Amino acid sequence: MKFSKFISVLVAAGAIAGTAQAQETGTLKKIKDTGGITLGVRDSSIPFSYLDDKQSYQGYSIDLCMKVVSALQKQLGMSSLNVKMNPVTSATRIPLMANGTVDLECGSTTNNLERQKQVAFAPTTFVTANRLLAKKSSNIKSLDDMKGKTLVSTSGTSNLKQVTALNGERNLGMNIMTAKDHAEAFLMVETGRAVAFAMDDILLASLAASSKSPGDYSITSEALSVEPYAIMMRRDDPAFKKAVDDAIIALFKSGEINRLYTKWFQSPIPPKGINLNIPMSEPLKAVIAKPTDSGDPETYKTK
């Protein structure tokens, strides 16, 4: 696969104390030997991982990953670390992780039990739900209202898999289309090629808020699933997973996670200065208090 956008960032460090050396195997050894780490990033997963108007990758997940990178650099005793931003899509993120192209995936990826058979996840850093976005004029209140209509979702997502299964189970007769990324899927609703877009509600809200006419869209209240997001990494690399997990848990314990959440969900964000005004959910508060990398959606249901 050929990528047109490729960004490298050099993370410099000051004097580093002689801390205990990391167990330099697997990905940790790769980072130490090459002097670099590659992050899998997304072009349109606002506000998690996306390109701004200056073609720079921004977002909540990017910030989290850069905090992890700083922790890894310190643990490995490196004076500098080259960070490469490698674009991935919903369809390519797991293959590119498995084949070693990317070391951490910093996007909007759901941690579920099926994916845990292929990759590993850091502790959950966001909890969302699968819902539908449609124009208000379409009067779509639930998935059942989509009977016989055209639905779009993004290729390679758990959302697409779920609505495809529900289409058969409920005998809805929907025409389900796929889009290469979230921006293309939203455009299909915007231009009338699809009636609704099935995706995680936070991504739908961000796309609508960033559109030409935000007031034209609504998101269904019916939650089709619970979707815990987490940074993704390769399986069977316990030393690297522990280092990444420790870095995320440290952000939780220090309270830094609250600052990052406010920055991306309750403040104006680039490039248009839109404030999503989304308060932290109870499931996410519970995860921060008691970190988990569980892929079971039942873990995230609060009373």
C-alpha positions in Angstrom: 0.0 0.0 0.0 1.4 3.4 -1.0 1.0 6.3 1.4 1.2 9.9 0.2 1.4 11.4 3.7 4.4 10.5 5.9 5.5 12.7 8.8 8.6 12.3 11.0 9.0 14.1 14.3 12.2 14.1 16.4 11.5 13.9 20.1 14.5 15.3 21.9 15.2 14.7 25.6 17.3 16.5 28.2 19.6 14.7 30.6 18.0 11.3 31.5 18.7 9.8 34.9 20.1 6.3 35.1 16.8 4.6 35.6 16.4 0.8 35.6 16.9 -0.4 32.0 14.0 -1.9 30.1 13.9 -5.4 29.1 15.0 -4.8 25.5 13.2 -7.5 23.6 10.6 -7.4 20.8 9.3 -3.9 20.0 11.5 -2.3 22.8 14.6 -3.7 21.1 13.4 -2.6 17.7 12.9 0.9 19.0 16.3 1.0 20.7 18.1 -0.5 17.7 16.5 1.7 15.1 16.2 4.9 17.2 12.6 5.3 16.1 9.0 4.3 16.6 6.2 4.3 14.1 2.7 5.4 15.0 -0.4 4.4 13.0 -2.6 7.5 12.6 -5.9 8.4 10.9 -6.8 11.2 8.5 -10.3 11.9 9.6 -11.1 10.4 13.1 -11.9 13.7 14.7 -11.0 14.5 17.5 -8.9 11.4 18.1 -6.5 11.3 15.1 -6.8 13.5 12.1 -5.1 15.9 9.7 -5.6 19.6 10.4 -5.5 22.5 7.9 -1.7 22.5 8.0 -1.6 18.7 7.1 -0.3 18.0 10.6 -1.7 15.0 12.7 -3.6 16.1 15.7 -5.9 14.6 18.3 -6.6 13.0 21.7 -5.1 9.7 20.7 -2.0 11.4 19.1 -1.4 13.2 22.4 -1.8 10.0 24.4 0.6 8.2 22.1 3.2 11.0 22.4 3.0 10.7 26.2 3.7 7.0 25.8 6.6 7.7 23.4 8.1 10.0 26.0 7.8 7.3 28.7 9.4 4.7 26.4 12.2 7.0 25.5 13.0 7.6 29.2 12.7 3.9 30.0 15.1 3.0 27.2 17.6 5.7 28.2 17.5 7.3 24.8 18.6 10.9 24.3 16.3 11.2 21.2 13.6 9.2 19.5 12.4 9.6 15.9 8.6 9.4 15.7 7.1 8.5 12.3 3.4 9.1 11.6 2.2 6.4 9.2 -1.4 6.8 7.9 -3.7 3.7 8.4 -7.4 3.1 7.6 -9.9 1.0 9.4 -9.2 -1.8 6.9 -5.4 -1.6 7.1 -4.6 -0.9 10.7 -4.5 -4.5 12.0 -2.5 -5.9 9.0 0.0 -3.1 9.3 0.4 -3.7 13.0 0.8 -7.4 12.5 3.4 -7.1 9.8 5.5 -4.7 11.8 4.9 -1.5 9.8 3.5 0.4 12.8 4.3 -0.1 16.5 1.4 1.8 18.1 -1.9 2.5 16.5 -3.2 5.9 17.6 -6.7 6.3 16.3 -10.2 5.4 17.2 -10.0 1.6 17.4 -12.4 -0.5 19.5 -10.9 -3.1 21.7 -13.1 -6.2 21.4 -12.6 -9.9 22.1 -12.3 -10.8 18.4 -9.5 -8.3 17.7 -7.7 -9.5 20.8 -7.0 -12.7 18.9 -4.9 -10.7 16.5 -3.5 -7.7 18.5 -3.2 -6.3 22.0 -4.6 -3.2 23.6 -3.5 -0.7 26.2 -6.0 0.3 29.0 -9.2 1.9 27.6 -9.0 5.6 27.1 -12.5 6.3 25.7 -15.9 4.7 25.7 -18.5 5.3 23.0 -21.4 3.5 21.3 -22.5 2.5 17.8 -25.3 4.7 16.6 -26.7 6.1 13.3 -26.3 9.6 11.9 -28.9 10.9 9.3 -30.3 14.1 8.1 -33.1 15.3 10.4 -35.4 15.4 7.3 -35.0 11.6 7.0 -36.7 11.1 10.4 -34.5 8.1 11.3 -34.9 7.4 15.0 -33.6 3.8 15.1 -32.1 1.1 13.0 -35.6 -0.3 12.3 -36.4 2.9 10.5 -33.8 2.0 7.9 -35.8 -0.9 6.5 -35.2 -1.0 2.7 -33.0 2.1 2.8 -29.3 2.6 2.1 -26.9 2.6 5.0 -23.2 3.3 4.9 -20.4 2.4 7.3 -16.6 2.4 7.1 -14.7 -0.6 5.7 -12.9 -2.7 8.3 -14.9 -1.5 11.3 -16.8 -3.5 14.0 -19.7 -1.1 13.2 -20.0 -2.4 9.7 -19.9 -6.0 10.9 -22.6 -5.4 13.4 -25.1 -3.6 11.2 -24.5 -6.3 8.5 -25.5 -9.0 11.0 -28.5 -7.0 12.3 -29.6 -6.4 8.8 -30.0 -10.1 8.4 -31.3 -10.9 11.9 -34.1 -8.2 11.7 -34.8 -8.8 8.0 -34.4 -5.1 7.3 -33.4 -5.4 3.6 -31.0 -2.5 3.9 -28.5 -1.8 1.1 -25.3 -1.5 3.0 -22.5 0.4 1.4 -18.9 0.7 2.5 -16.6 3.8 2.6 -12.8 3.9 2.7 -12.9 6.3 5.7 -15.2 8.2 8.0 -15.0 11.4 5.9 -16.2 9.6 2.8 -19.0 7.9 4.7 -20.3 11.2 6.0 -20.1 12.7 2.5 -22.3 9.9 1.3 -25.0 11.0 3.7 -24.4 14.7 3.0 -24.9 14.2 -0.7 -27.8 11.8 -0.4 -26.1 8.6 -1.6 -26.9 7.0 1.8 -29.7 7.8 4.2 -27.6 7.0 7.4 -24.1 6.4 8.6 -23.5 3.8 11.3 -20.4 4.6 13.4 -19.3 5.4 16.9 -21.4 8.3 18.2 -18.4 10.5 19.2 -17.0 10.3 15.6 -20.5 11.1 14.2 -20.9 14.1 16.5 -17.4 15.4 15.4 -18.1 15.0 11.7 -21.5 16.7 12.0 -20.1 19.6 14.1 -17.4 20.1 11.4 -19.8 20.0 8.5 -21.2 22.9 6.5 -24.6 22.6 8.1 -24.3 21.0 11.6 -28.0 21.6 12.4 -29.1 19.4 9.5 -28.1 16.2 11.2 -29.3 14.0 14.2 -27.8 11.0 15.9 -30.1 8.2 17.1 -30.5 7.6 20.8 -30.5 3.8 20.3 -27.1 2.4 21.1 -26.4 -0.7 19.1 -23.2 -1.5 21.1 -20.7 -0.3 23.6 -17.3 0.5 22.0 -14.2 0.9 24.3 -11.3 2.7 22.5 -7.6 1.9 23.2 -4.2 2.2 21.7 -3.4 -0.9 19.8 -0.1 -2.8 19.6 1.2 -6.2 18.6 0.3 -9.4 20.5 2.7 -11.6 22.4 5.1 -8.8 23.4 4.6 -8.5 27.2 7.5 -6.2 27.9 6.3 -3.6 25.4 2.7 -3.9 26.5 3.7 -3.4 30.2 5.7 -0.3 29.2 2.7 1.1 27.3 0.2 0.2 29.9 2.3 1.7 32.7 2.5 5.0 30.7 -1.3 5.2 30.3 -2.0 4.3 33.9 0.5 7.0 35.0 -1.6 9.5 33.0 -4.7 8.3 34.9 -3.1 8.5 38.3 -1.5 11.9 37.8 -4.8 13.5 36.5 -3.1 14.4 33.2 -5.9 12.5 31.4 -8.4 15.1 32.6 -6.4 17.9 31.0 -6.2 16.0 27.7 -9.9 15.2 27.8 -10.8 18.8 28.4 -8.5 19.9 25.6 -10.1 17.7 22.9 -13.7 17.3 24.1 -14.6 20.5 26.0 -12.4 23.2 24.3 -12.2 24.7 20.7 -10.1 22.3 18.5 -8.4 22.9 15.2 -8.8 23.6 12.4 -12.3 25.3 12.8 -12.2 26.0 16.5 -15.3 23.9 17.2 -16.0 22.9 20.8 -17.7 19.5 20.9 -18.8 20.1 24.6 -19.0 16.4 25.4 -18.6 15.8 29.2 -16.7 12.7 30.3 -19.0 9.7 30.5 -19.5 7.6 33.6 -18.0 4.5 32.0 -14.8 6.4 31.2 -14.6 7.8 34.7 -14.8 4.2 36.0 -12.0 3.1 33.7 -9.7 6.0 34.8 -10.4 5.0 38.5 -9.8 1.3 37.7 -7.9 0.8 34.5 -8.8 -2.1 32.3 -7.9 -3.5 28.8 -11.0 -5.7 28.7 -12.5 -6.3 25.3 -15.8 -7.4 26.9 -18.5 -4.6 26.4 -20.2 -5.7 29.6 -17.2 -4.4 31.6 -18.1 -0.9 30.6 -21.8 -0.8 31.4 -22.6 1.3 34.4 -25.7 1.1 36.6 
